[in-house]
Amino acid sequence: MGGGGPKTDQRLRAMGVVTIGDLAALPPGSLIARFGRSHGSWLYQAAREVDATPQVRFRPPDVKRRPDVRIIQIDHHNRDCLAKELVEKIAAMITT
């Protein structure tokens, strides 16, 4: 689980927490008492995969408007030829 550094890891292990399941089993009050309201609440919710972050629809950058970006057309389903074809196309772009 991201968000916990080495100090958090040490403190959780001191509480007997080794797995996410161990963390999820703890009552929120014990985490808040040990880590403070903000971080303790976050640990409690993260262990239960609760995320209130609003979802944002990904929009790729408009590469047509960027002169420094070139689109390379390759068959990405044929893994045997992928690396070779990609290297050849980049080499051709560099030498032209």
C-alpha positions, -999 to 999 in steps of 0.1 A, spaced: 0 0 0 15 33 -10 16 63 14 33 47 43 70 53 47 95 34 68 84 51 101 48 41 95 59 6 86 79 3 119 50 17 139 25 -7 123 48 -37 128 50 -27 165 12 -30 166 14 -65 150 4 -53 116 22 -72 88 -5 -75 61 -32 -52 47 -56 -77 63 -41 -70 97 -44 -33 91 -80 -36 79 -89 -56 111 -79 -27 134 -105 -4 147 -102 32 134 -98 46 170 -65 27 175 -51 40 143 -62 75 150 -47 73 185 -14 60 172 -10 81 140 -33 111 145 -66 120 130 -56 126 94 -30 98 89 -49 73 111 -81 78 92 -63 76 59 -47 43 69 -81 29 80 -97 38 47 -68 28 25 -68 -7 41 -104 -10 30 -98 4 -5 -119 35 2 -108 64 -20 -128 96 -22 -106 111 -49 -129 123 -77 -124 104 -110 -111 124 -138 -115 113 -174 -81 109 -190 -77 130 -221 -45 123 -240 -26 154 -252 -34 166 -287 -2 155 -304 -13 170 -337 -6 205 -322 28 196 -310 55 199 -337 81 181 -314 59 149 -313 59 123 -341 35 94 -342 50 60 -351 26 35 -366 37 -1 -356 20 -35 -352 22 -38 -314 5 -72 -314 35 -89 -330 60 -88 -301 88 -106 -320 90 -77 -345 81 -48 -321 115 -38 -308 132 -42 -341 106 -22 -360 105 5 -334 143 9 -334 143 10 -372 116 37 -373 133 58 -347 167 55 -365 150 66 -397 135 96 -380 169 106 -365 188 103 -398 162 123 -418 
